[in-house]
Amino acid sequence: MPAKGVDWEQWIGIRGAAVLGAIVLGLAAVMFLRYAIEHGLIPPIVRVAIGLLVGLASIAISEGVRTRGYRTTANALAGGGIVVLYVSVWSARVLYELIGAAPAYGLMILVTVSCGLLAWRHHGRDIALLGLVGGFATPLLLSSGSDNPIGLFGYVLLLDLGLFTLARRGRWPVLMVLALAGTALYEAAWILGRMGPERLLLGLVVVAVFGVFFALTGKMPERGDSAGGLDVERLTRIGGVLLPFAFALYFAGNAELGTHLYPIAALLLLLLLTAGWVGRSLAEPFLPVGAAAGTTAVLAAWFVRTRFTDALAWEAAAACLILALAPHLWYEWLRRHGQEGRSQTDAALGSSVSFLILLVLFSLSPPAPSLWPWLCGWLALAALVLRQTALSGRNRMQVPLGFLLGAGFAWFFLVHRDSPAFPAPALYLGIVVAVALGFQALAWRRLGSATARAADAAAAAFPLTVLLFLLGESLFLSLTPGLFLGATFVLALLAVLSATRMRSGPIYFAAVLLLACVQWVWTLSFAGPERHGVELLLALLLESIPVLAFTVWPLLVGGALAGERFAWYGAALAAPLWFPSMRYLFELRFGDAAIGLLPVALGALSLWAAFQARRLGKPDDPARNRALVWFAAVALGFVSVAIPLQLEKEWITLGWALQGFAVIALWKRLDHPGLKYFGLALLAAVTVRLVANPEVLSYHPRSGWPIVNWLMYTYLVPAAALLGAASILRRHEIGRRRPWEFNFYSGEHPVGAMGCGVAAIAVVFVWINLTIFDFYSTGSELTLSLDRLAARDLTLSLAWAVYALVLLGIGFRRDSVGLRWVSLAFLVLTIGKVFLHDLGELEDLYRVASLVGLAVSLILVSFAYQRFVFRKRESE
């Protein structure tokens, strides 16, 4: 159905003319009074009397006009008469002072009431609006400058009641919006301009009364005379709830109004309850949440400007708890009646969490108060949050709660631990452990339920957060070894319990890594030469406990963590993570004479764990093999560490070479790429030490035995280890490639085997040269002299040629193109040496022998290539 158009002729000709006539009538009265004043035509009392008579006459005439059916004109005449009456009373009081303040107020009120009665009787909204304007203007027009807030706000309240009655009667919700605006203006003017600290309670009462009044005004009738009337009513009631928060924010942020929170908290409590009721009645989901946010803002303003004492801390904790209980109890009531909604849940949970954040943050502000008010507030609000998450099904909120509480306890300790009011560290850490145990108890109670995982995550988040922040405490020494190391271990163990129930390898790994870092940093600050041996020994023993516990834990719990790779990473790496701090303590206590015992002991623990890991499943079980490989690799790693710690000189190289070969052999049995790369890394380190380490020349003095001396086993044993590793890799490396390794391999070439082979060739070549230099040296130490020496230079050239021929023969036998190219490279190097270096100084038979040797070598190479390479290709 098409919308009905506006009859502009009717609006302009009837209503417009009537309203304009009323306005002109009022202006005429004002201008008449002005003219009479300027010319002194009539006395003041007569002027006022004429005005009153004109106003009353206009109202009387409007009644007669109304009986004849001219309703709009009658309303306009009545409105004009009311304006004349207001002006006349104002003139009698302000201009001529003919009457006192009380009679003037009485007359103004009488006019306002009469206006309301007319609007009620004749259903005239325009008349009601005039009454509203006149009613709110009366205090301003008749103001004497005195401060009488009770009289003022009593009058405004009566006016609001009258306007509410008219709004209900006439279905005019716009009256309440205007009434709310006028009331707010009076409140703001008096609170900001007149109210002092001694009248804070009165200001709170005023704000509360008007806030509740506008919030709880009954619903307007469903039919109104304007579209959107119900929206106007909704706006009024919402404004009645939220507007008082602006005044409460002013009260809380103004330090001159007093230091206590409880008066403001009482107002906030009333507003929260009112917001819950109004939000439910209006089905307005954001209203309870908005009230909760407003309460948080007001509390934050008070917290910011307050310098806390113990009494104020207790007051803040109690206020936060009570204000959090208000939306929670409302939510509980609605839940029991099956009427709870998302908004009530958000308001209850948001209030508790926000107030807890405030208590945590502002507990750090100086001066340091007692712990107990903050502790009671934290725990009470945390319990409330846990209850709300359980009821609402928002179990994930428990995890941030664990982080928040953990941060609060740790921060409070770091900031206030040196304060005289701070409790004993043992008591404080005992409380922290007790809270962590409380989280564990809650997780055990929910074991098997849908909320179990969230409870376990919260039980892990709390101790891990405390450990994270205790990294700061590790830089200070306010705790003894037993207290610090023991408490941190218990916290990490509780996190591990949660990780086990959750079957979470990352949490297990995080607990191990975090505890290791905390205790390592603490050890660096604590340990020193000035410490007693008993303290160092105690710290060493206490640090060995988590190594043992976390290494064997996945083995003890069986299948709970069997498939979690990060759990095995944490178990295998526990010993390496604690090794630096344990080594530091060991050397301070016992010296470094037997330091190799420590990595050997830790390696033995890892080796034992590797043997135990063999029982976890079938041989082809990936979880079993992963655990076995990691523990075995760590055990071998400790052997590689023990070698340089306990041994010296060439024995380090020999130990690493043999271990590298052993790791590659283990990789043959246990296909894990980590073992392969670990072995290759060891063999690469050996190669660098033998080929590019000038210190090798000073390991030992020259031996009386040529060739067969310490240089032989120092170089040939690693070369044999490299060749053995190359042999294993050549057979298995290509077939065991992982998808991510294909970028490292070109075609079907075993890169690792080729690298080991090249390294072995280089090591043997260096040994040949060092042996020849050693043979021709005359001093007590092996020296590499570049001076020309015919016999030595000839021997080097012949040895290089023979070595090249040997490599060539092996290349022919194995049909290895790579070896043949390497041999050719050595031959080219030999030729260059002979022509550019040897022949320049050789004379007589030395020069002849050198050329003959080179010629024979080249002929043999030519013959070999024809016999073993090209003829074979032709036959094929």
FENBEL-V102398 format. One record per helix or strand of 3 or more residues. SS is the DSSP state (helix for helix, strand for strand). FROM is the first residue (numbers start at 0). TO is the last residue. If there is no record, write none. Layout:
SS;FROM;TO, SS;FROM;TO
//
This chain:
helix;7;38, helix;43;66, helix;70;94, helix;100;121, helix;124;140, helix;148;169, helix;173;192, helix;196;214, helix;228;252, helix;254;256, helix;261;281, helix;284;304, helix;309;335, helix;341;361, helix;370;391, helix;396;415, helix;424;444, helix;451;472, helix;480;501, helix;504;525, helix;532;555, helix;557;559, helix;564;589, helix;595;612, helix;621;645, helix;649;668, helix;672;690, helix;693;697, helix;709;731, helix;738;743, helix;750;775, helix;789;813, helix;816;837, helix;843;874
//
